[in-house]
């Protein structure tokens, strides 16, 4: 299912695991393993059109031509919840670099505030995978994409687990060049800017701090 640059991944494992994540009775351990499985499927789709370069190898039988991935990849989790999606991507691309962007939401304004950033140099020729499980107002993602572009990033993909229509609209309007990969588009945001039905606070539930 595509809305321009938005890809919604539908898969029976995701349907089951999203239900586990949404259920308020799910304990930390089950939450983490469901998150890891969904993240793996999202990563698979986010990486499916990577550029390749040919590579000559010798098999036990003969010479052959094979492939290697022809781009640098940087995974950038929006701290802290974004960390929950990093391992799944690194499993596919073990030589990817990981940058970090720390943002928190101001309780009164609901706007993101940067508190930490540590990114590899030279993002220009890199595929940057920005990850955050919840795309709510789109404030943090907007901020993070703007920040990455200032650092020279050109090719950015945003990976989220659950998106609100409001956040999707904000990012698509402001950054039409950024593709978004998500597992679900929920109904709306509530007055506290939480996604409905959502799953509560992904970071708290993943790290066991709720």
C-alpha positions as CSV (number, residue, x, y, z in Angstrom):
1,X,0.0,0.0,0.0
2,X,1.6,3.3,-1.1
3,X,0.7,6.9,-0.5
4,X,3.5,8.5,-2.6
5,X,6.5,7.9,-0.3
6,X,4.7,6.0,2.5
7,X,5.0,2.2,2.6
8,X,2.7,0.4,5.0
9,X,4.0,-3.1,5.6
10,X,1.3,-5.7,6.0
11,X,2.3,-9.1,7.3
12,X,0.7,-11.7,9.5
13,X,3.6,-11.7,12.0
14,X,3.3,-7.9,12.2
15,X,-0.5,-8.1,12.8
16,X,0.1,-10.6,15.7
17,X,3.1,-8.7,17.2
18,X,1.5,-5.3,17.0
19,X,-1.4,-6.7,19.1
20,X,1.2,-8.0,21.6
21,X,2.8,-4.5,21.7
22,X,-0.6,-2.7,22.1
23,X,-1.8,-4.9,24.9
24,X,-1.3,-3.2,28.2
25,X,-0.8,-6.5,30.0
26,X,2.3,-7.4,27.9
27,X,5.4,-7.5,30.1
28,X,8.8,-6.0,29.2
29,X,10.4,-9.3,27.9
30,X,7.5,-10.1,25.5
31,X,7.3,-6.4,24.5
32,X,11.0,-6.5,23.5
33,X,10.8,-9.7,21.5
34,X,7.7,-8.6,19.6
35,X,9.5,-5.3,18.9
36,X,12.6,-7.1,17.6
37,X,10.5,-9.3,15.2
38,X,8.6,-6.3,13.8
39,X,11.8,-4.3,13.5
40,X,13.4,-7.1,11.5
41,X,10.5,-7.1,9.0
42,X,10.6,-3.3,8.7
43,X,14.4,-3.4,8.2
44,X,14.0,-6.0,5.5
45,X,11.6,-3.7,3.5
46,X,13.6,-0.5,4.2
47,X,16.7,-2.1,2.7
48,X,15.1,-3.9,-0.2
49,X,16.3,-1.6,-3.0
50,X,19.8,-1.0,-1.9
51,X,22.3,-0.4,-4.7
52,X,24.7,-3.3,-5.5
53,X,28.1,-3.5,-7.0
54,X,29.4,-6.6,-8.7
55,X,32.2,-8.6,-7.1
56,X,34.3,-11.5,-8.4
57,X,34.7,-14.5,-6.1
58,X,35.9,-18.0,-6.3
59,X,33.5,-20.8,-5.2
60,X,34.8,-24.3,-4.3
61,X,33.9,-25.2,-7.9
62,X,34.7,-22.2,-10.1
63,X,34.9,-18.4,-10.3
64,X,31.6,-16.5,-10.1
65,X,30.4,-13.0,-9.9
66,X,28.4,-11.9,-6.9
67,X,27.5,-8.7,-5.2
68,X,28.3,-6.3,-2.4
69,X,26.2,-3.4,-1.1
70,X,27.2,-0.2,-2.9
71,X,26.4,2.4,-0.3
72,X,27.4,3.5,3.2
73,X,24.6,3.1,5.6
74,X,24.1,5.1,8.8
75,X,21.3,4.2,11.3
76,X,20.2,7.1,13.4
77,X,17.8,6.3,16.3
78,X,16.0,9.2,17.8
79,X,16.8,8.6,21.5
80,X,15.6,6.9,23.5
81,X,12.9,4.8,22.0
82,X,14.6,4.6,18.5
83,X,17.2,2.3,20.1
84,X,14.6,-0.4,20.1
85,X,14.8,-0.6,16.3
86,X,18.6,-0.5,15.7
87,X,19.7,-4.1,16.3
88,X,17.3,-5.5,13.7
89,X,18.9,-3.2,11.0
90,X,22.4,-3.9,12.1
91,X,21.8,-7.6,11.8
92,X,21.3,-7.1,8.0
93,X,24.1,-4.6,7.5
94,X,26.7,-5.3,10.2
95,X,29.1,-2.6,8.9
96,X,26.5,0.2,9.1
97,X,27.5,3.1,11.3
98,X,25.2,4.2,14.1
99,X,24.6,7.9,14.9
100,X,22.5,9.2,17.7
101,X,20.1,12.1,18.0
102,X,18.6,12.9,21.4
103,X,15.3,14.7,21.6
104,X,12.6,14.9,24.2
105,X,9.1,16.4,24.0
106,X,8.5,19.5,26.0
107,X,5.5,18.6,28.2
108,X,3.7,21.9,27.7
109,X,4.4,22.8,24.1
110,X,4.7,19.2,22.8
111,X,7.6,20.4,20.7
112,X,10.9,18.5,20.4
113,X,14.0,19.7,22.2
114,X,17.5,18.5,21.1
115,X,19.7,17.4,23.9
116,X,22.4,15.2,22.2
117,X,23.8,14.4,18.8
118,X,26.7,12.3,17.7
119,X,26.7,11.6,13.9
120,X,29.4,10.2,11.6
121,X,31.0,12.6,9.2
122,X,30.2,12.9,5.6
123,X,26.5,12.0,5.4
124,X,26.2,13.2,1.8
125,X,26.8,9.9,0.0
126,X,25.2,7.8,2.7
127,X,21.8,6.1,3.1
128,X,20.5,7.5,6.4
129,X,17.9,5.3,8.1
130,X,16.2,7.5,10.8
131,X,14.3,5.3,13.3
132,X,11.7,6.0,15.9
133,X,8.9,3.6,16.8
134,X,6.2,6.3,17.1
135,X,5.5,9.0,14.5
136,X,3.0,11.1,16.5
137,X,2.8,14.8,15.8
138,X,5.9,14.4,13.6
139,X,7.7,17.1,15.6
140,X,10.7,15.0,16.5
141,X,11.0,13.5,13.0
142,X,10.7,16.9,11.4
143,X,13.4,18.2,13.7
144,X,15.6,15.2,13.2
145,X,15.3,15.3,9.4
146,X,16.0,19.0,9.4
147,X,19.1,18.4,11.5
148,X,20.3,15.6,9.3
149,X,19.9,17.7,6.2
150,X,21.9,20.5,7.8
151,X,24.7,17.9,8.4
152,X,24.6,17.1,4.6
153,X,22.3,14.1,4.5
154,X,20.6,13.8,1.1
155,X,19.1,10.2,1.1
156,X,17.0,9.8,4.2
157,X,14.5,7.0,5.0
158,X,12.3,7.2,8.1
159,X,11.3,3.9,9.8
160,X,8.6,3.8,12.4
161,X,6.4,1.2,13.9
162,X,3.1,3.1,14.4
163,X,2.3,6.4,12.6
164,X,-0.5,8.9,13.2
165,X,-2.1,10.5,10.2
166,X,-1.0,13.9,11.5
167,X,2.6,13.0,11.6
168,X,2.6,11.4,8.2
169,X,1.0,14.4,6.7
170,X,3.5,16.8,8.3
171,X,6.6,14.9,7.1
172,X,5.2,14.2,3.6
173,X,4.4,17.9,3.2
174,X,7.6,19.2,4.5
175,X,10.0,16.5,3.2
176,X,8.5,15.0,0.1
177,X,11.9,13.3,-0.7
178,X,11.9,11.3,2.5
179,X,10.4,7.8,2.2
180,X,8.6,6.5,5.3
181,X,8.3,2.8,6.2
182,X,5.8,2.0,8.9
183,X,3.8,-1.1,10.1
184,X,0.6,0.7,11.0
185,X,-1.3,4.0,10.5
186,X,-3.5,4.6,13.6
187,X,-6.6,6.6,14.0
188,X,-5.4,10.0,15.4
189,X,-3.6,11.8,18.2
190,X,-5.3,12.6,21.5
191,X,-5.1,15.9,23.3
192,X,-1.8,14.8,24.9
193,X,-0.4,14.1,21.5
194,X,-0.4,10.4,22.1
195,X,-1.3,8.0,19.2
196,X,-4.8,6.4,19.5
197,X,-5.1,3.4,19.9
198,X,-1.3,3.3,19.9
199,X,0.7,1.4,22.6
200,X,1.5,4.1,25.1
201,X,5.1,5.2,25.5
202,X,7.3,2.9,23.4
203,X,10.5,3.9,25.2
204,X,9.1,3.3,28.7
205,X,7.6,0.0,27.7
206,X,10.7,-1.2,25.9
207,X,13.1,-0.2,28.6
208,X,10.8,-1.2,31.5
209,X,10.7,2.3,33.0
210,X,6.9,2.8,33.0
